[in-house]
Amino acid sequence: MDSRILLLYTQVGLYFVFMIIIGLITKKWINTMSDFFSSGRELSMITMGLGLAGIIFSGATFPAISGLAITHSLWVASLYMWGWAAGILVFGKFFAPAIRRSGVFTLPEWAEVQFDSRTRTVVAVATGIAAFGALFSQVVGLGSNFTALTGIPYWATTLGVVLLCTFYMYAGGFWALSISDMSHMTVIIIAFVVTMLYLFGAVADPVEVLTNSPGAESRVSTFLGNSPDDFLTSFKFPSLASLIFGWFLCQMGCQYYWMRAVGGRSETAVRKGYYFAGIIAILFGSTMLGLFGIYALYMFGEGNVSPDTAFGMIIKSLPTGFDGLLLLALLAGGMSTFSTALLGVASPVTRDIYQRLFAPNANSAQLTKASRTITLVVAAIAYMFAQLWKVGAAHGLAFMWAFSSPTAVILLLGYSWKRVTAKAAFWGELMGLIVTTGWYLGGLSDLVHPMWVGFLTAFVITVVITMISKPKYYAAAEFKPGVPSKVSGLAQSNMEFIQQNQDEQFRKAMRNVMRPCIGSERYRNRIEKHHNETYTVADFMFPHITGRRFDDVVPERSAKSAKALRRNEKKILNFIREGRNSLADFTDNLGIPAPVVNNIAEQLEQDGYIVRVRYTGIARFNWLLTDKGVAELDPLNADEICLLNCGINMNQCKILTYAKTHPKALASEICEKMNLSRKEMTSDLCYLVDHKLLIEVGIIRRKVSISEKGEGIIKLIDNLKSGNKGGDGI
């Protein structure tokens, strides 16, 4: 065997072994379906950013951008990646934090939170098709490129890639995907930089190539270059409109762009992770990839290079070792996108179809097993499609963009317009999906790209039906939202809070003194009932003690008329009092799916106990207590008052205390020590990190250490505790 080929196989083989090791390590970190599909919400900014960038740095993107530099111009090729980067930056600024705050795990689940369950079903179908198109086209692209460069049969190369990716995804789920993406992007960045430096030194410097390459006067000196005449006005692909807006619509409506936001440690980590991905794409994926095409023209001549073979010819021209490095970059990019798409299909199938329809009462272990099984089935179907239908990256891109656009419509409208109705969203999504499918199968893509047809259909239908159908309660003209209480939660000053609770404790003590202590139990109960339901002489003479006045704006509710709040409703009120007022906080602490929790919260709002901060944008997933909600809160003991005065609850106090004695403690370690679920821990850690009481470290696994401010809180609690005589002990 040729030494060059032997070294090439060795490099690829070692990389495959490394991927298998990642799968075996991360398998130990998977305990629940949440761990399998969202890494237990532990992704750091770096992990998230590299993972997101790995989606666009696919095996199809490298030859596509290099080819655009030849068929159009260097700057049009750069626009391909700039469009993706711009979309991901907008997504990170406005939508990713909202996804994290909503507490959902999948895009279809968000559709149920915002609209209803049937909209969730049709969105699950649409996003599954979108991700599956990318999935099997990546198999085809990887197999074709690897076969062309090594001579290994197509069926064997595709089988090898599918088996490898499926193994580490089956073992480690989203954890394996996140860590492997870090290694993929590291290989890609190193390969690109090393190859460029080699080309600069061994072939020619960039100025020489950009000036004297064939067609430089058009491909380099002008923006449009050799682009078709209708490039600026066309709605086909590629065109200016499609390159600018296509990626944005795809990101809005495709599940595997949502998965990253779901798995973030906090909203801050999510936002920065998306920004980081956009920066990586611009630095290493736009003009740099286009330069490969220009260098291929300079090295081999105009008539000897085609758009599809330019990148492969660069690989073959590199010396031994360098060629394997760039081939690994191509392989890593394809594996990254394949693995992400695999999980992007498996997660909605598992959570939005299997769990809802076939196993609503399944426990965590059963759902984790089902997640792995469905991942295997999806991978097997993708391999069969790749053997029967050998389409390239263009078809995969058409799938993603076309079937993501109707979902993007209802997301954008639901995010910015509170009146959008569930009926409108359902029919807009369904008809957009049907029209897109018909347009695509009818071969009309040469006229207008299907994404524009799907987008326009869904938009028009959603808007029209919204205007003629009944909206949700909060968009109805007769709905009057409650007024946030001025004394609830942590918004008030510490002194006011202390005074409030001291006054309440004093009043409670005086009420007990004034109530009868002699006579039969039946007599005492009748007196107590009379006191609760009637304005008495004691209330008239001592209102500062009893706390009841004749002209109270909100009189105390009688025992007969009071609505008994259920356990979870009371918990939600208490979460809001403690400052954990987002839907993600409720979902993580209650261990209940986001749609169910959202229904509970909306019922509380309709009953006047809580009020939503806003009805559009990020803050639509946050609530505040009203005075009616404050009246339903359970009384606090002295220790709880002390902690709440410091801005934390009992669990958070224990976390701070543990972190003080165990610097850089793993989040999973704290979970075990405190016997908390991973979701509960995530909610408390996010709160403490956001309030700068903990310092977050760890690129892969989440580690925390107490901050100077956190130590100050512990000291304050100790000081307050020393003067606390009636508490139960912190």
C-alpha positions in Angstrom: 0.0 0.0 0.0 1.2 3.5 -0.8 2.7 5.3 2.2 0.5 8.3 1.5 -2.7 6.2 1.6 -1.5 4.3 4.7 -0.9 7.6 6.6 -4.3 8.8 5.4 -6.0 5.7 6.8 -4.0 6.0 10.0 -5.1 9.6 10.6 -8.8 8.7 9.9 -8.6 5.6 12.0 -7.2 7.4 15.0 -9.9 10.0 14.8 -12.6 7.3 14.7 -11.1 5.7 17.8 -11.2 9.1 19.5 -14.9 9.5 18.7 -15.6 6.0 20.1 -13.8 7.0 23.4 -16.0 10.1 23.6 -19.1 8.0 23.3 -18.0 5.6 26.0 -17.1 8.4 28.4 -20.2 10.4 28.0 -22.4 7.4 28.3 -21.8 7.5 32.0 -23.3 11.0 32.2 -26.7 10.0 30.8 -29.3 9.3 33.4 -32.5 10.8 32.0 -34.0 11.8 28.7 -33.1 15.3 29.6 -29.5 14.4 29.8 -29.7 12.5 26.4 -31.3 15.4 24.5 -30.1 18.5 26.3 -26.9 17.6 28.3 -28.7 18.3 31.5 -28.7 22.0 30.6 -24.9 22.2 31.2 -23.5 23.5 27.9 -21.0 26.4 28.3 -20.6 29.3 25.9 -17.6 27.6 24.2 -19.2 24.2 23.9 -22.3 25.7 22.5 -20.5 28.1 20.1 -18.3 25.4 18.6 -21.3 23.0 18.3 -23.4 25.6 16.5 -20.5 26.4 14.2 -20.1 22.7 13.5 -23.6 22.7 11.9 -22.6 25.1 9.1 -19.1 23.7 8.7 -20.4 20.6 7.1 -19.0 18.3 4.5 -21.3 19.9 2.0 -20.4 23.5 2.9 -16.7 23.3 2.0 -17.2 22.4 -1.7 -20.3 24.6 -1.9 -18.6 27.8 -0.9 -15.5 27.0 -2.9 -17.7 26.4 -5.9 -19.6 29.6 -5.5 -16.3 31.5 -5.7 -15.9 30.0 -9.1 -19.5 30.2 -10.5 -20.2 33.6 -9.0 -17.5 35.6 -7.1 -15.4 35.5 -4.0 -17.8 37.9 -2.3 -21.0 36.0 -3.2 -19.3 32.9 -1.7 -18.6 34.9 1.4 -22.2 36.0 1.6 -23.2 32.3 2.0 -21.6 32.2 5.4 -22.3 35.8 6.3 -26.0 35.1 5.8 -25.8 32.2 8.2 -23.7 34.2 10.7 -26.2 37.2 10.6 -29.1 34.8 11.2 -27.4 33.1 14.2 -26.5 36.5 15.8 -30.1 37.6 15.5 -31.3 34.2 16.8 -28.9 34.5 19.8 -30.0 38.0 20.6 -33.7 37.6 20.6 -34.9 34.0 20.3 -32.3 31.7 22.0 -32.7 33.3 25.4 -36.5 33.1 25.1 -36.2 29.4 24.2 -34.0 28.8 27.3 -36.5 30.8 29.5 -39.5 28.9 28.2 -38.3 25.5 29.6 -39.2 23.6 26.4 -37.0 20.8 25.0 -38.1 20.8 21.4 -39.5 23.2 18.9 -42.8 21.3 18.6 -43.1 21.5 22.4 -42.9 25.3 22.2 -45.7 25.2 19.6 -48.0 23.6 22.3 -47.0 26.1 24.9 -47.7 29.0 22.6 -50.7 27.5 20.8 -52.1 23.9 21.3 -51.3 20.2 21.0 -52.4 19.7 17.4 -50.1 22.6 16.2 -47.4 20.7 18.1 -48.0 17.6 16.1 -47.8 19.3 12.7 -44.7 21.2 13.7 -43.1 17.9 14.7 -43.7 16.6 11.3 -42.3 19.7 9.5 -39.2 20.0 11.6 -38.6 16.2 11.4 -38.7 16.4 7.6 -36.4 19.4 7.6 -33.8 17.8 9.8 -34.0 14.4 7.9 -33.3 16.1 4.6 -30.0 17.4 6.0 -29.4 14.0 7.7 -29.3 11.7 4.7 -27.8 14.3 2.3 -24.8 14.5 4.7 -24.4 10.8 4.4 -24.4 11.0 0.6 -22.0 13.9 0.6 -19.6 12.3 3.0 -19.7 8.9 1.2 -19.2 10.5 -2.2 -16.3 12.7 -1.2 -14.5 10.0 0.8 -15.0 7.5 -2.0 -13.6 9.9 -4.6 -10.5 10.6 -2.5 -9.7 7.1 -1.2 -11.3 4.7 -3.7 -13.2 2.8 -1.0 -16.7 1.7 -2.2 -19.6 4.1 -1.6 -21.7 1.7 0.5 -18.7 1.0 2.8 -17.8 4.7 3.4 -21.4 5.6 4.1 -21.8 2.6 6.4 -18.7 3.5 8.3 -19.7 7.1 8.9 -23.2 6.1 9.9 -22.1 3.4 12.3 -19.5 5.6 14.0 -21.8 8.6 14.4 -24.6 6.5 15.6 -22.5 4.7 18.1 -21.3 7.7 20.0 -24.7 9.4 19.7 -26.4 6.2 21.0 -24.0 6.1 23.9 -23.7 9.7 24.9 -26.6 11.6 23.3 -26.3 15.3 23.3 -23.2 15.1 25.6 -21.4 13.1 23.0 -22.5 15.4 20.3 -21.4 18.5 22.2 -17.9 17.2 23.0 -17.4 15.6 19.5 -18.4 19.0 18.0 -15.7 20.7 20.0 -13.1 18.2 18.6 -14.6 18.5 15.1 -14.3 22.3 15.0 -10.8 22.2 16.5 -9.7 20.0 13.7 -11.4 22.2 11.1 -9.9 25.4 12.4 -6.4 23.9 12.6 -6.7 22.3 9.2 -7.9 25.5 7.6 -5.2 27.7 9.1 -2.4 25.2 8.4 -3.6 24.7 4.8 -3.8 28.4 4.2 -0.4 29.0 5.5 1.0 26.3 3.3 -0.7 27.7 0.2 0.5 31.2 1.1 4.1 30.0 1.3 4.3 27.1 -1.3 2.0 28.4 -4.0 1.7 32.2 -3.8 0.7 35.0 -1.4 -2.9 36.1 -1.4 -2.4 39.3 -3.2 -0.8 37.5 -6.1 -3.6 35.0 -6.3 -6.4 37.5 -6.0 -4.8 39.7 -8.6 -3.7 37.1 -11.2 -6.0 34.2 -10.9 -8.2 33.4 -14.0 -11.2 35.7 -14.1 -9.9 37.8 -11.1 -11.2 41.0 -12.8 -14.8 39.7 -12.3 -14.6 37.1 -9.5 -12.5 39.3 -7.1 -12.8 42.9 -8.3 -16.6 43.0 -8.4 -19.3 41.8 -6.0 -21.5 39.9 -8.5 -18.7 38.5 -10.7 -20.1 35.8 -12.9 -23.4 35.7 -11.2 -26.6 35.3 -13.3 -28.3 38.5 -14.4 -31.2 37.9 -12.1 -29.1 37.2 -9.0 -30.3 40.4 -7.3 -34.0 40.0 -8.1 -34.5 36.2 -8.2 -36.1 34.1 -5.5 -34.3 31.0 -6.7 -31.3 29.5 -5.0 -28.7 30.9 -5.0 -29.8 34.5 -5.1 -29.2 37.5 -3.0 -32.5 37.1 -1.1 -32.1 33.4 -0.5 -28.5 33.8 0.8 -29.5 36.6 3.2 -32.8 35.3 4.5 -32.7 31.5 3.8 -30.5 30.6 6.7 -32.4 32.8 9.1 -35.7 31.1 8.2 -34.0 27.7 8.5 -32.6 28.6 11.9 -36.0 29.7 13.2 -37.8 26.6 12.1 -35.3 23.7 12.4 -35.1 21.7 15.6 -31.3 21.2 15.8 -30.8 25.0 16.1 -33.1 25.0 19.0 -31.4 22.1 20.8 -28.3 24.2 21.6 -30.4 26.9 23.3 -32.3 24.3 25.3 -29.0 22.8 26.6 -27.4 26.1 27.7 -26.4 26.6 31.4 -28.1 30.0 31.5 -29.5 32.7 29.2 -26.2 34.5 29.3 -24.3 31.4 28.2 -26.8 30.8 25.5 -26.6 34.3 24.1 -22.8 34.4 24.1 -22.6 30.9 22.6 -24.6 32.0 19.6 -22.5 35.1 19.2 -19.4 33.0 19.4 -20.6 30.7 16.7 -21.3 33.7 14.4 -17.8 35.0 14.9 -16.2 31.6 14.1 -18.3 31.4 10.9 -17.2 34.8 9.7 -13.5 34.3 10.6 -13.0 30.8 9.3 -15.8 30.0 7.0 -16.6 33.0 4.7 -13.8 34.4 2.7 -11.3 31.7 3.8 -13.4 29.0 2.2 -14.0 31.1 -0.9 -10.2 31.4 -1.2 -9.9 27.7 -1.7 -11.8 28.0 -4.9 -9.7 31.0 -6.1 -6.5 29.1 -5.3 -7.8 26.1 -7.2 -8.3 28.3 -10.3 -4.8 29.8 -9.9 -3.1 26.4 -9.5 -4.9 24.3 -12.1 -6.4 26.8 -14.6 -9.9 27.8 -15.6 -10.7 24.8 -17.8 -9.4 22.2 -15.4 -11.4 23.1 -12.3 -15.2 22.6 -11.8 -17.1 24.0 -8.8 -17.8 20.6 -7.5 -14.1 19.4 -7.6 -12.2 22.5 -6.5 -12.0 21.6 -2.8 -11.1 18.0 -3.5 -8.3 19.1 -5.9 -6.8 21.3 -3.2 -6.7 18.3 -0.9 -5.0 16.1 -3.5 -2.4 18.8 -4.2 -1.3 19.0 -0.5 1.8 17.0 0.7 1.5 13.9 2.7 0.1 14.6 6.2 -1.4 17.9 5.2 -3.9 16.2 2.9 -5.0 13.9 5.7 -5.5 16.9 8.0 -7.8 18.7 5.5 -9.6 15.4 4.7 -10.2 15.0 8.4 -11.7 18.5 8.4 -14.1 17.5 5.7 -15.0 14.3 7.5 -15.3 16.1 10.9 -17.6 18.8 9.3 -19.9 16.1 7.8 -20.0 14.0 11.0 -20.9 17.1 13.1 -23.8 18.0 10.9 -24.9 14.4 10.5 -24.9 13.9 14.3 -26.8 17.1 15.0 -29.4 16.3 12.4 -29.7 12.8 13.8 -30.5 14.1 17.2 -32.7 16.8 15.6 -34.9 14.1 14.1 -34.8 11.7 17.1 -35.7 14.3 19.7 -39.1 15.4 18.3 -40.0 11.9 17.4 -39.3 10.7 20.9 -40.7 13.6 22.9 -43.4 14.9 20.7 -44.7 11.7 19.1 -43.6 8.6 21.0 -44.0 10.0 24.6 -47.2 11.8 23.9 -49.0 9.1 22.0 -47.5 5.8 23.1 -45.9 6.2 26.5 -47.3 9.2 28.4 -46.6 7.5 31.8 -43.1 6.2 31.0 -40.5 6.7 33.6 -37.1 8.3 33.0 -35.2 5.0 32.4 -37.8 3.9 29.8 -37.7 7.2 28.0 -33.9 7.2 27.9 -34.0 3.7 26.4 -36.6 4.8 23.9 -34.5 7.8 22.9 -31.6 5.5 22.1 -33.7 3.1 20.2 -35.3 5.8 18.1 -31.8 7.2 17.3 -30.8 3.8 15.9 -33.9 3.5 13.8 -33.5 7.1 12.3 -29.9 6.4 11.5 -30.8 3.1 9.7 -33.5 4.8 7.7 -31.0 7.6 6.7 -28.5 5.0 5.5 -31.1 3.3 3.4 -32.2 6.6 1.8 -28.5 7.4 1.1 -28.2 4.2 -0.9 -31.4 4.5 -2.8 -31.5 8.3 -3.4 -28.0 9.7 -4.0 -28.7 13.4 -3.8 -26.3 16.1 -2.9 -26.1 19.0 -0.5 -28.3 21.2 -2.7 -31.3 18.8 -2.0 -30.5 18.7 1.7 -30.5 22.5 1.8 -33.7 22.6 -0.1 -35.3 20.3 2.4 -34.2 22.3 5.4 -35.1 25.7 4.0 -38.4 24.7 2.5 -39.8 22.7 5.4 -38.5 25.1 8.1 -40.1 28.2 6.6 -43.8 27.6 7.6 -42.6 26.9 11.2 -40.5 30.1 11.2 -43.7 32.0 10.3 -45.7 30.9 13.3 -42.6 31.4 15.6 -42.0 34.9 14.4 -45.7 35.9 14.6 -46.2 34.2 18.0 -43.1 35.9 19.4 -44.1 39.4 18.3 -47.9 39.4 18.1 -50.0 38.2 21.1 -53.2 37.9 19.1 -52.1 35.0 17.0 -54.6 32.2 17.6 -54.1 28.4 17.9 -56.4 27.8 15.0 -54.5 30.2 12.8 -51.1 28.7 13.7 -52.4 25.2 13.0 -53.8 25.9 9.6 -51.0 28.2 8.6 -48.4 25.5 9.5 -50.4 22.7 7.9 -51.2 24.5 4.7 -47.6 25.8 4.4 -46.3 22.3 4.8 -48.7 20.9 2.2 -48.0 23.6 -0.4 -44.3 23.4 0.2 -44.4 19.6 -0.4 -46.4 19.9 -3.5 -44.2 22.7 -4.9 -41.1 20.6 -4.2 -42.4 17.4 -5.6 -43.8 19.2 -8.6 -40.4 20.3 -9.7 -41.2 24.0 -9.5 -38.1 24.9 -7.5 -36.5 26.3 -10.7 -39.1 29.1 -10.7 -39.1 30.1 -7.0 -37.4 28.3 -4.1 -40.0 26.4 -2.1 -39.1 28.2 1.1 -40.7 31.5 -0.2 -43.8 29.7 -1.2 -44.1 28.0 2.1 -43.4 31.2 4.0 -45.9 33.3 2.1 -48.6 30.6 2.3 -48.2 30.2 6.1 -48.0 33.9 6.7 -51.1 34.8 4.8 -53.2 32.0 6.2 -52.0 32.6 9.8 -52.7 36.4 9.6 -56.2 36.0 8.0 -57.4 33.3 10.3 -56.0 35.3 13.3 -58.2 38.3 12.4 -61.4 36.3 12.2 -60.9 33.8 15.1 -61.1 34.1 18.9 -57.7 34.8 20.5 -56.4 33.6 23.8 -57.7 35.2 27.0 -54.9 37.7 27.3 -55.5 39.1 23.8 -59.2 39.5 24.3 -60.6 43.0 24.7 -62.4 42.2 27.9 -59.3 40.8 29.7 -57.9 43.0 32.4 -54.5 41.8 33.6 -53.8 41.9 37.3 -51.5 44.6 38.8 -48.2 43.4 40.2 -48.0 43.6 44.0 -45.7 46.2 45.4 -44.8 44.0 48.4 -44.3 40.6 46.8 -41.2 38.8 45.8 -37.7 40.3 45.9 -38.5 43.6 44.1 -39.0 45.6 47.3 -36.2 46.9 49.5 -34.9 44.7 52.3 -36.0 47.0 55.1 -39.6 47.1 53.7 -39.6 43.3 53.5 -38.3 42.9 57.1 -40.9 45.4 58.3 -43.7 43.7 56.5 -42.9 40.3 58.0 -42.4 41.7 61.5 -45.8 43.5 61.3 -47.4 40.3 60.1 -45.9 38.2 62.8 -47.0 40.7 65.4 -50.5 40.8 64.1 -50.8 37.1 64.0 -49.6 36.9 67.7 -52.2 39.5 68.8 -55.0 37.8 66.9 -54.2 34.6 68.8 -54.3 36.5 72.1 -57.7 38.1 71.2 -59.3 34.8 70.2 -61.2 32.8 72.8 -59.2 30.3 74.8 -62.0 28.8 76.9 -65.2 27.0 76.1 -65.8 23.9 74.0 -64.0 23.3 70.7 -67.3 23.8 68.8 -67.8 27.2 70.5 -64.2 28.3 69.7 -64.6 27.2 66.1 -67.9 29.3 65.8 -66.1 32.3 67.2 -63.1 31.8 64.9 -65.5 31.5 61.9 -67.3 34.6 63.0 -64.0 36.5 63.2 -63.0 35.4 59.7 -66.2 36.3 58.0 -67.4 39.4 60.0 -66.1 42.8 60.7 -65.9 42.8 64.5 -65.6 45.3 67.3 -62.0 44.2 67.8 -61.3 45.1 64.1 -62.9 48.5 64.7 -61.0 49.3 67.9 -57.6 47.7 67.0 -57.2 47.7 63.2 -53.4 48.2 63.6 -53.4 44.8 65.4 -55.9 42.8 63.5 -54.9 44.2 60.1 -58.6 44.4 59.0 -60.4 47.7 58.1 -63.9 48.3 57.0 -62.9 50.0 53.8 -60.2 47.5 52.7 -59.8 47.6 48.9 -59.1 43.8 48.9 -61.0 42.2 51.9 -59.9 38.9 53.3 -61.6 36.0 51.5 -63.9 33.8 53.5 -63.2 30.2 54.1 -66.4 29.2 52.1 -65.6 31.4 49.0 -61.9 30.7 48.9 -60.7 28.6 46.0 -58.4 25.9 47.3 -55.2 26.1 45.2 -53.6 22.9 44.3 -50.1 21.9 45.4 -48.4 22.8 42.1 -50.2 26.1 41.9 -49.0 27.0 45.5 -45.5 26.0 44.5 -45.5 28.3 41.5 -46.6 31.2 43.7 -43.7 30.4 46.1 -41.2 30.2 43.2 -42.2 33.7 42.1 -41.9 35.0 45.6 -38.3 33.7 45.7 -37.5 35.4 42.4 -37.6 32.3 40.2 -40.4 33.5 38.0 -39.8 32.0 34.5 -41.5 29.1 32.9 -38.2 27.3 32.8 -37.9 27.7 36.6 -41.3 26.2 37.1 -40.7 23.3 34.7 -37.3 22.4 36.1 -38.4 22.5 39.8 -41.7 20.7 39.3 -40.4 18.1 36.9 -43.5 18.6 34.7 -43.5 19.2 30.9 -43.6 22.9 29.9 -47.0 22.8 28.2 -48.6 21.4 31.4 -46.9 24.0 33.6 -47.8 26.8 31.2 -51.5 25.8 31.5 -51.3 26.0 35.3 -49.6 29.4 35.2 -52.1 30.8 32.7 -55.0 29.6 34.9 -53.4 31.3 37.8 -53.2 34.5 35.7 -56.8 34.3 34.6 -57.8 33.9 38.3 -55.9 37.0 39.2 -53.1 35.5 41.3 -50.2 36.3 38.9 -49.6 38.6 35.9 -47.3 38.1 33.0 -44.5 40.6 32.7 -45.2 41.0 28.9 -47.2 39.2 26.3 -44.6 39.3 23.5 -40.9 38.9 23.4 -38.6 37.2 25.9 -40.5 38.4 29.0 -43.7 36.6 28.0 -42.3 33.6 29.9 -42.1 35.6 33.2 -44.8 36.2 35.8 -45.2 38.5 38.9 -47.4 38.1 41.9 -50.5 40.2 42.4 -51.9 41.1 45.8 -54.4 38.2 45.5 -51.4 35.9 44.9 -49.6 37.3 47.9 -52.6 36.5 50.1 -52.3 32.8 49.1 -48.6 32.5 50.1 -47.8 30.2 53.0 -46.4 32.1 56.0 -42.6 32.0 56.4 -40.7 31.0 59.5 -37.9 33.2 60.8 -35.2 31.3 58.9 -37.1 31.6 55.6 -37.6 35.3 56.2 -33.9 35.7 56.8 -33.0 33.9 53.6 -35.5 35.6 51.5 -34.3 38.9 52.9 -30.9 38.0 51.5 -32.4 37.1 48.1 -32.1 33.3 48.3 -34.0 30.2 49.4 -33.1 27.2 51.5 -31.6 25.1 48.7 -29.6 28.0 47.3 -28.2 28.7 50.8 -27.1 25.0 51.0 -25.5 25.3 47.6 -23.6 28.4 48.6 -22.4 26.8 51.8 -21.2 23.7 49.9 -19.5 25.7 47.2 -17.7 27.7 49.9 -16.0 24.6 51.2 -15.7 22.8 47.9 -14.3 25.1 45.2 -15.0 24.2 41.6 -17.6 21.6 42.6 -19.3 19.7 39.8 -23.0 20.4 39.4 -23.7 16.7 39.3 -21.8 16.3 42.6 -23.9 19.0 44.3 -27.0 17.2 42.9 -26.0 14.0 44.6 -25.0 15.6 47.9 -28.3 17.6 48.2 -30.5 14.8 46.7 -31.9 17.2 44.0 -32.9 16.4 40.5 -30.7 17.8 37.7 -33.5 20.2 36.6 -34.0 21.6 40.1 -30.2 22.1 40.5 -30.1 23.9 37.1 -32.7 26.4 38.2 -31.0 27.2 41.5 -27.5 27.4 39.9 -28.8 29.8 37.1 -30.3 32.1 39.7 -27.1 32.1 41.8 -24.9 32.7 38.8 -27.1 35.4 37.3 -27.0 37.2 40.7 -23.2 36.8 40.8 -23.3 34.8 44.0 -21.5 31.9 42.2 -18.7 31.9 39.7 -19.2 29.4 36.8 -16.3 27.6 35.3 -15.7 24.4 33.3 -15.7 24.3 29.5 -17.4 20.8 29.4 -18.9 19.9 32.7 -20.4 22.7 34.8 -18.4 23.6 37.9 -19.1 26.4 40.4 -17.2 28.3 43.1 -18.6 30.8 45.5 -18.0 34.5 44.6 -17.0 37.3 46.9 -20.6 38.5 46.9 -21.7 35.0 47.7 -19.4 34.8 50.7 -20.8 38.1 51.8 -24.3 36.7 51.7 -23.2 33.7 53.8 -21.7 36.0 56.4 -24.9 38.1 56.4 -27.0 35.0 57.0 -24.7 33.9 59.8 -25.1 37.4 61.4 -28.9 37.3 61.1 -28.9 33.7 62.3 -27.1 34.7 65.5 -29.9 37.0 66.3 -32.7 34.6 65.3 -34.3 33.0 68.3 -37.4 31.5 66.8 -36.2 29.8 63.6 -36.0 26.2 62.9 -32.3 26.4 61.9 -30.7 27.1 58.6 
